[in-house]
Amino acid sequence: GGFIVDKYHIDPGPGALLRALEKNIDPKKLKGVFVSHRHIDHCNDASLMVDAMTNSLNRKKGVFIGSKNCSDLLYPEEKNFLEGYYLLEKNDKVSLGDMNVEAVETRHMEETGIGFKFYTEWGIISYTSDTEYFSGLKAHEGARILILNVTRPRKYRIPFHLSTEDAVELIATVKPELAVIIHLGMRMHPIAEKEKKFIEEETDTKTIIGDLGTVITMEKDINISKI
C-alpha cells in the first residue's frame, strides 16, 4: 500500500486505497501521488488515488510524480484534473511549494526506476525504493529519516534488491537519525524483528519496521506512534 509523506501518497500498490480508508485517512485530502517505478506492487492503486484526490475528477487538484516508465499509468482525463504532472529521471528536481523533491538513482530490473529525496521544513526524508546496493545511493546523505525497501535477510541477497547487510552499509553511510525498513519479502517476515535488531546493533541507529499504522512525526524531534 505504500506510505504517505505530508499528504503525498508514495508508491500506492495493491490495497492502498482500502488500507487508507481502514485507517480513517481521507484520500480526498491528498496533495499528490508518487510512483517510483512501474511494478504493480508500487503502482496498482495510483489511478484510484488520483481519482479520490480529485473527487472523482470533479476538481483540479494535486500532482502526480513518477518515473519515466509511468507515462501510461493514468488516463488522459485524470491527467487533465491534476495541477502538476511530472515524469522524472535521476537528479531531476521539482518544487511543490511546501516541499522540494529530488529523484535519486536506483539499480533495479525496472531501469527507469527512481528513489525520492523529500526536502521539508524540518529536514530531509529519503526513500530508496527498490534497488540493489551501489555507490550512487550515497545521494541519500543528509536525510534525517531514511526509508529503505529491504526485501531480503542476511545471506539471502538477490539482484536488484537490498538485504539487511546492504541496509547496514547504506545506513552507516547516510547516518540518519531514524531508519525505517519496509517492503519486506517472504523470507524477511518471520525474522523481521531479529533483522531489525541486527541493523540497529551494527549501525547504532534507531531502526523500526514501517508496518501498517505507523506514524512518524518529524519536527525538532522525531516521534513514532500508531493509529
The 8 nearest C-alpha neighbors of each residue, nearest first, counted from 0:
[[1, 15, 12, 11, 14, 13, 2, 18],
 [2, 0, 10, 11, 9, 12, 15, 41],
 [3, 1, 9, 8, 0, 4, 10, 11],
 [2, 4, 8, 7, 9, 6, 5, 1],
 [3, 5, 7, 6, 8, 2, 9, 117],
 [4, 6, 7, 3, 30, 8, 29, 98],
 [7, 5, 29, 30, 4, 3, 8, 31],
 [6, 8, 31, 4, 3, 30, 5, 32],
 [9, 7, 3, 32, 2, 33, 6, 31],
 [8, 10, 33, 2, 1, 3, 11, 32],
 [11, 9, 41, 34, 1, 42, 12, 33],
 [12, 10, 1, 0, 15, 44, 42, 41],
 [11, 13, 41, 40, 0, 43, 42, 44],
 [14, 12, 43, 15, 44, 0, 40, 11],
 [13, 15, 17, 16, 0, 18, 12, 44],
 [16, 14, 0, 11, 18, 17, 13, 12],
 [15, 17, 19, 18, 14, 20, 48, 44],
 [16, 18, 14, 20, 19, 15, 21, 0],
 [19, 17, 21, 15, 20, 16, 14, 22],
 [20, 18, 24, 16, 22, 21, 17, 15],
 [19, 21, 23, 17, 22, 18, 24, 16],
 [22, 20, 18, 19, 23, 17, 24, 16],
 [21, 23, 19, 20, 24, 18, 226, 212],
 [24, 22, 20, 21, 25, 19, 18, 226],
 [25, 23, 19, 20, 22, 26, 21, 28],
 [24, 26, 27, 28, 23, 20, 19, 29],
 [27, 25, 28, 29, 52, 51, 24, 48],
 [26, 28, 52, 51, 25, 29, 54, 53],
 [29, 27, 26, 25, 52, 30, 6, 24],
 [30, 28, 6, 26, 27, 52, 31, 7],
 [31, 29, 61, 7, 6, 28, 62, 60],
 [30, 32, 62, 7, 61, 29, 63, 8],
 [31, 33, 8, 63, 7, 9, 64, 62],
 [34, 32, 9, 64, 65, 10, 63, 8],
 [35, 33, 65, 10, 36, 42, 9, 64],
 [34, 36, 113, 112, 66, 65, 114, 10],
 [37, 35, 112, 66, 34, 38, 113, 109],
 [36, 38, 69, 42, 68, 39, 41, 35],
 [39, 37, 41, 40, 36, 42, 109, 43],
 [38, 40, 43, 42, 41, 12, 37, 13],
 [39, 41, 12, 38, 42, 13, 43, 11],
 [42, 40, 12, 10, 39, 38, 11, 43],
 [41, 43, 12, 39, 45, 11, 44, 10],
 [42, 44, 12, 39, 13, 45, 40, 41],
 [45, 43, 47, 11, 12, 46, 42, 13],
 [46, 44, 42, 48, 47, 11, 43, 49],
 [45, 47, 49, 48, 44, 73, 50, 72],
 [48, 46, 50, 44, 45, 49, 51, 16],
 [47, 49, 51, 45, 50, 46, 52, 44],
 [50, 48, 52, 46, 51, 47, 53, 45],
 [51, 49, 55, 47, 53, 48, 52, 56],
 [50, 52, 54, 48, 27, 49, 53, 55],
 [51, 53, 27, 49, 54, 50, 26, 29],
 [52, 54, 56, 58, 50, 51, 55, 60],
 [55, 53, 51, 57, 56, 52, 50, 27],
 [54, 56, 50, 53, 57, 51, 52, 58],
 [57, 55, 53, 54, 58, 50, 80, 77],
 [56, 58, 54, 55, 53, 59, 80, 50],
 [59, 57, 53, 56, 60, 54, 80, 55],
 [60, 58, 80, 81, 53, 82, 57, 61],
 [61, 59, 81, 82, 53, 58, 80, 52],
 [60, 62, 30, 31, 82, 81, 83, 63],
 [63, 61, 83, 31, 81, 82, 84, 32],
 [62, 64, 84, 32, 31, 33, 85, 83],
 [65, 63, 33, 85, 86, 84, 32, 34],
 [66, 64, 34, 86, 33, 35, 69, 87],
 [65, 67, 87, 86, 68, 36, 69, 35],
 [68, 66, 86, 69, 87, 111, 70, 65],
 [67, 69, 66, 70, 111, 37, 36, 71],
 [70, 68, 72, 67, 71, 66, 37, 65],
 [69, 71, 68, 72, 67, 86, 73, 65],
 [70, 72, 73, 69, 74, 68, 75, 37],
 [73, 71, 69, 70, 74, 46, 45, 42],
 [74, 72, 71, 46, 77, 75, 78, 70],
 [73, 75, 77, 76, 78, 72, 71, 46],
 [76, 74, 78, 77, 79, 73, 71, 80],
 [77, 75, 79, 74, 78, 80, 56, 73],
 [78, 76, 74, 79, 80, 75, 73, 56],
 [77, 79, 75, 81, 80, 76, 74, 73],
 [80, 78, 76, 77, 81, 75, 59, 82],
 [81, 79, 59, 77, 78, 56, 60, 58],
 [82, 80, 60, 78, 59, 83, 61, 62],
 [83, 81, 61, 60, 62, 59, 80, 84],
 [82, 84, 62, 81, 63, 85, 61, 64],
 [83, 85, 63, 62, 64, 81, 86, 78],
 [86, 84, 64, 87, 63, 65, 83, 62],
 [87, 85, 65, 67, 66, 64, 84, 88],
 [88, 86, 66, 91, 67, 65, 85, 102],
 [87, 89, 91, 102, 66, 90, 67, 113],
 [88, 90, 102, 104, 103, 91, 113, 87],
 [89, 91, 102, 103, 101, 92, 88, 104],
 [92, 90, 102, 89, 88, 101, 87, 93],
 [93, 91, 101, 100, 90, 102, 94, 99],
 [92, 94, 100, 99, 95, 101, 91, 85],
 [95, 93, 99, 96, 98, 100, 92, 97],
 [96, 94, 98, 97, 99, 93, 100, 62],
 [95, 97, 98, 94, 99, 93, 119, 100],
 [96, 98, 95, 99, 119, 120, 94, 118],
 [99, 97, 119, 95, 96, 118, 94, 100],
 [98, 100, 94, 118, 95, 93, 117, 101],
 [101, 99, 117, 93, 92, 116, 118, 94],
 [100, 102, 92, 116, 91, 115, 90, 103],
 [101, 103, 89, 115, 90, 91, 114, 113],
 [104, 102, 114, 89, 113, 115, 90, 101],
 [103, 105, 89, 113, 114, 135, 102, 106],
 [106, 104, 130, 113, 107, 112, 114, 103],
 [107, 105, 130, 131, 159, 110, 104, 108],
 [106, 108, 159, 130, 109, 110, 105, 129],
 [107, 109, 110, 159, 106, 112, 130, 158],
 [110, 108, 107, 112, 111, 36, 37, 38],
 [109, 111, 112, 108, 107, 106, 105, 36],
 [112, 110, 109, 67, 66, 68, 113, 36],
 [113, 111, 36, 110, 35, 109, 66, 105],
 [114, 112, 35, 104, 105, 103, 102, 66],
 [113, 115, 103, 127, 128, 126, 102, 35],
 [116, 114, 102, 126, 103, 101, 125, 117],
 [115, 117, 125, 101, 100, 124, 126, 102],
 [118, 116, 100, 124, 123, 99, 125, 119],
 [117, 119, 123, 99, 98, 122, 100, 116],
 [120, 118, 98, 122, 121, 123, 117, 99],
 [119, 121, 122, 118, 98, 97, 218, 123],
 [122, 120, 218, 119, 217, 219, 123, 118],
 [123, 121, 119, 120, 118, 143, 124, 142],
 [122, 124, 142, 118, 117, 143, 119, 125],
 [123, 125, 144, 117, 142, 116, 145, 143],
 [126, 124, 116, 145, 142, 115, 146, 117],
 [127, 125, 146, 115, 114, 128, 147, 145],
 [126, 128, 114, 147, 129, 146, 148, 125],
 [129, 127, 114, 148, 126, 130, 35, 147],
 [130, 128, 148, 160, 107, 127, 159, 131],
 [131, 129, 160, 106, 107, 159, 105, 161],
 [130, 132, 159, 160, 161, 106, 158, 133],
 [131, 133, 165, 161, 130, 134, 136, 160],
 [134, 132, 135, 136, 131, 106, 137, 105],
 [133, 135, 136, 137, 132, 138, 169, 172],
 [136, 134, 137, 133, 138, 104, 105, 132],
 [137, 135, 138, 134, 139, 133, 132, 104],
 [136, 138, 135, 139, 140, 134, 173, 172],
 [139, 137, 136, 140, 135, 103, 104, 173],
 [140, 138, 137, 136, 125, 142, 173, 141],
 [141, 139, 173, 138, 142, 137, 172, 174],
 [140, 142, 139, 143, 173, 123, 175, 174],
 [143, 141, 123, 144, 124, 175, 140, 125],
 [142, 144, 175, 176, 123, 124, 122, 141],
 [143, 145, 124, 177, 142, 175, 178, 176],
 [144, 146, 178, 125, 124, 142, 126, 175],
 [147, 145, 179, 126, 180, 178, 125, 127],
 [148, 146, 180, 127, 149, 126, 181, 179],
 [147, 149, 182, 181, 128, 129, 180, 150],
 [150, 148, 161, 162, 183, 147, 151, 180],
 [149, 151, 184, 183, 161, 182, 162, 148],
 [150, 152, 162, 187, 149, 156, 184, 155],
 [153, 151, 163, 162, 187, 155, 154, 194],
 [152, 154, 155, 163, 164, 162, 151, 156],
 [155, 153, 156, 152, 162, 164, 151, 163],
 [156, 154, 153, 152, 151, 157, 162, 186],
 [155, 157, 162, 154, 151, 153, 158, 161],
 [156, 158, 160, 155, 159, 151, 161, 162],
 [157, 159, 160, 131, 156, 107, 161, 130],
 [158, 160, 131, 107, 130, 106, 108, 157],
 [161, 159, 131, 130, 158, 129, 157, 150],
 [160, 162, 149, 131, 165, 150, 132, 130],
 [163, 161, 151, 165, 152, 164, 156, 149],
 [162, 164, 166, 152, 165, 153, 167, 149],
 [165, 163, 167, 162, 166, 153, 168, 152],
 [166, 164, 162, 168, 163, 167, 161, 132],
 [165, 167, 163, 169, 164, 168, 170, 162],
 [168, 166, 164, 170, 165, 169, 198, 171],
 [167, 169, 165, 171, 166, 170, 172, 164],
 [168, 170, 172, 166, 171, 167, 173, 165],
 [169, 171, 173, 167, 172, 174, 168, 166],
 [172, 170, 168, 169, 174, 173, 202, 167],
 [171, 173, 169, 170, 174, 168, 137, 140],
 [172, 174, 140, 170, 175, 171, 169, 139],
 [175, 173, 171, 170, 172, 176, 140, 204],
 [176, 174, 143, 177, 144, 142, 173, 145],
 [175, 177, 143, 144, 204, 174, 205, 178],
 [178, 176, 144, 205, 175, 206, 145, 204],
 [179, 177, 206, 145, 144, 146, 205, 207],
 [180, 178, 146, 207, 209, 206, 208, 147],
 [179, 181, 147, 208, 209, 149, 146, 148],
 [180, 182, 148, 209, 183, 149, 147, 208],
 [183, 181, 148, 150, 149, 184, 180, 147],
 [184, 182, 150, 181, 187, 149, 188, 185],
 [183, 185, 150, 187, 186, 151, 182, 188],
 [184, 186, 187, 188, 183, 189, 150, 151],
 [185, 187, 184, 188, 151, 189, 152, 190],
 [188, 186, 184, 191, 185, 152, 190, 183],
 [187, 189, 191, 190, 185, 186, 183, 184],
 [190, 188, 187, 191, 186, 185, 192, 193],
 [191, 189, 193, 188, 187, 192, 194, 186],
 [190, 192, 188, 194, 187, 193, 189, 195],
 [193, 191, 195, 194, 190, 196, 208, 189],
 [192, 194, 196, 190, 195, 191, 197, 198],
 [195, 193, 197, 191, 196, 192, 190, 198],
 [194, 196, 192, 198, 197, 193, 191, 199],
 [197, 195, 199, 193, 198, 194, 200, 192],
 [196, 198, 194, 200, 195, 199, 201, 193],
 [199, 197, 195, 201, 196, 200, 167, 202],
 [200, 198, 196, 203, 204, 202, 197, 201],
 [201, 199, 197, 203, 198, 202, 196, 204],
 [200, 202, 198, 199, 203, 197, 167, 204],
 [203, 201, 204, 199, 200, 171, 198, 167],
 [202, 204, 199, 200, 201, 205, 198, 171],
 [205, 203, 202, 199, 206, 177, 176, 178],
 [204, 206, 177, 199, 178, 203, 176, 207],
 [207, 205, 178, 179, 199, 177, 204, 195],
 [208, 206, 179, 209, 180, 178, 195, 205],
 [207, 209, 180, 210, 179, 181, 206, 195],
 [210, 208, 181, 179, 180, 213, 207, 211],
 [209, 211, 208, 213, 212, 181, 207, 180],
 [212, 210, 213, 209, 18, 225, 226, 0],
 [211, 213, 226, 225, 214, 210, 22, 209],
 [212, 214, 225, 211, 210, 209, 224, 215],
 [215, 213, 224, 225, 223, 212, 216, 226],
 [216, 214, 223, 222, 217, 224, 213, 221],
 [215, 217, 222, 221, 223, 218, 214, 220],
 [218, 216, 221, 220, 215, 222, 121, 219],
 [217, 219, 220, 121, 221, 216, 122, 120],
 [220, 218, 217, 221, 121, 122, 216, 222],
 [221, 219, 218, 217, 222, 216, 121, 176],
 [222, 220, 217, 216, 218, 219, 223, 215],
 [221, 223, 216, 215, 220, 217, 224, 214],
 [224, 222, 215, 214, 216, 221, 213, 225],
 [223, 225, 214, 213, 215, 222, 226, 212],
 [226, 224, 213, 212, 214, 223, 211, 215],
 [225, 212, 213, 22, 224, 214, 211, 23]]
